[in-house]
């Protein structure tokens, strides 16, 4: 089976078992957003600064691998015209269900972001892309597609894993794996991930992720680091994630 289909099935199972990033926001959170009180996350613990966003009124927004009714309902409440693309059937259905419940419109596409995005050039003003490319082997094509479908002046917001989580054992006390972490090139590692129901995950360097955005044509404007939010690395304040804001200028 294609590894992306494996990952979609794994994430569906995580959602069914109460995965933190698969639980929709509450009605109360949606109502607060409509009143102008809101937060969204690209990484586990730090909310994205409001100054990173354009004006939401009339904003055409793509939630890339951002299903699950956590961010898109908030953007919709703020006035954005939202599309969400995600390969998890559970995450997509959560978006549809929440939109019906709250009475707003959203376009939901169950698609694989490793394929060419099903949008015309210069369609969106903003792409919101939380941590998810750790489930993708090659990330640079994703940034090129983001650049293509953004309008001039459009903004790309990304949550990125810096790779440190991949080198430790589950207790986060012992170095266990070498980088790059790529189970498609290591049969024993692949089997281990399958047995743990962890999906097919990959480490990526900053050269791939930030460099990939720059190579695609973006200008990086802002960045911050974040931790896992729990566990030993978090206790030692070791950053394991990065959030970036980049702009398409040409």
N, C-alpha and C positions, 0 to 999 in steps of 0.2 A: 504494500500500500504506500502511496505517496506520503512523505513525512508530514506534509501540511494537513492531509486528511486525518492522520493519526493525531496530530495536535488539536485539530478542531474537535474530535471525539473526546480527547482527554479533557479539554476545557469544558465541554458540555458536562462531563461527569463531575468535574470540580464544582461547577455551578449548582448541580443537583444536590451536592453535599455541603452547600453553604459557603463556597469560596468567597472571601472578602470582596474580591474585585468582580464578583458576579451578582451582587445584591443590589437591586435598584434603590434609589433614594426614596425617602418617604414623601407622602403628600405634603407634610409640613415643610420639608426642605424645599420642595418645589414652590410652595406659596411664599416662603421667605425670599426665594430668588426673584419671584415676580415683584416683590416689594423692594428689591435692590440689595438684599443681604445674601451673599453667596460666596462659595469657595469651590474650586476644582483642583484636581491633582494630576500632575504628569508622573510623579514619583511618589513613594509611599507616604511621606509625612508632611512635606512642605507645600502649602497651597501656592498656586501660580499667582504672581503679582497681577493685580488688575491692570496695571499700566502696560503689561505685555500684550493686551488685547486691543483690537480696533473697536470702533463703535459697532455695537451689535445690531443697531437698527438697519435693516436692509442687508446685513452681512450674510453672504453665502458661505456656509461653514461645512467642512467635511470632517467628521470624526473617523479617523483612520485606525482600524483595529480598536475602536472605542465603544463597542457595544456593551450592553448590560444596564442601560438606563441610569448611569451615574453622572455623566457629564452632559450628554446631549439634552436631557430634559431641562437642565439649568440654562444652557445656551438658548434653548427654545423659549424658556420663560423670559429671557432677556431680550427677545425680539429677533434672534437669528433665524435664517432659513436653513434648516439643518438636514444633512445627509449623513448617514452612518454606514460604514462598510466594515464588516466583520465576518470571519469564516465560521464562527460558532453559531449553530442554530439556536441554542439556548439564549445566547446574548442578543441575537437579533429579535427573538420573540419577546424578550424582556422589554426591548425598545418599543415594539408595536403595542404590547399590552399596556405599558405605562402611558404612552401617547393617547391611546383610546380612553384610558381611565381619566386623564386630565384634560382631554378635549383639544389637543393640538395636533398639527400635521408634522410628520417626519418621513423622509425617504429612507428606507432600510434595504440595504443590499447585502445578501449573503455571498461574499466573494473572497478570493484569496489575494492579499495585497502583494504577493510575489509576482502576480501576473500584471500585464498592463492595466492600469486603472480604467474603468469603463466610463470615462468622461472626456469631453472635448477639451482642447487646449484652453487655458485661461478661464476656467469655470468658477473657481472659488476665491474668496477673499482671505480665508483662514483655514488651515489644516491643524487639527488637534490630534496628536499622535502619542498617547501614553506609552509607557514601557511595554513593548510587545515584540520588538525586532530580535529579542533573544530567542525567539522561536523560528527565526529565519536564517538560513545559511548565508545568503548574499544580501547585504543591506544597501549597497550603493545604487542598484537599480530602483529601489523604492524612493530614494531621495531625488533621482532624476525624474521619476514620474510625478512626485510632489511638485517639483519645479515646473513641469509642463502644465499641470492642471491649475496652478495658481495664477491669478491675475498679476500684472505688474503692480508692485507695491504690496502684494499678498504676503501673509505671515505664516511661517511654519513653526509650530511649537512641538517639541519632542521630549519624551522621557527616555533616557538611555541607560543601560546597564554597563558599568565600566569594566566588568569582567572579574572583579575580585571575589564575588560569590561563588564562582565556578571552581576555585582552587581548593576550597576547604571541604572537610567532611560535614555531615549533617549537624554535628555539635558545634561547628565553627571554631574548633580548637586545634585541628591537625591539618597540615597541608596534605592533600590527597591526590589532586589532579594537576596535570600540566596544562598550560595554555599553548595554543588555542584549544578550547573545549569543543570538539566536533565529533559527535557520535556517528555521523555518516562515514567517517574515516577511521573509526575504532569500533569493531564489532563487539568487543567485550563491554565497552562503555555503553553502546547502544542497547545491549541486552540488559545491563544494569538499570538503565533508565526505564525500559519497558517493564521490568519487574517491579519498580517503585512507582509506576504510573505517573512519571514525571514528564511525559512527552519528550519530544526531540528538541533539545535546547542547544544553544550555541553561544560561546563568548565572542565578543567583538571589541576591537581596539578603538581608541579615540581616533586613530588615523583613519579607520574605516568609517566611523560614525560622524565625527565632526569634520574630518577631512572629506568624507563623502558628500556632506552638505556643501562644503566650499567648492568641491570639484563640479557639483551639479550647477553651480552658479549663484548660490545663496551668499548673502552677507550675514555673518553672525553678529548679533547685536547685544545679547544678554546670555548669562549662564549662571546656574547655581548647582551646588552639590547637595545630596541627601543620603540618609542612611536607610537601612532596612526597616527601621521602626521597631524592631524587636531582635532578640538574639544577642550573641556575644559580640559580633562586630558592631552592632548598634550600641551596646553598653560601652564600648571603647571609642565611640563617636567616629568610627571609620566610614567614610563616605563610600557608598557602593553604587550610587546612581547619580546621573547628571541630567539636568533639564536645560534645554537650549531654546533660544528664540532667534530665528533667522528670517531674513526678508528677501524677496525676489525683487531686485531693483531694475532689471532690464527685460 
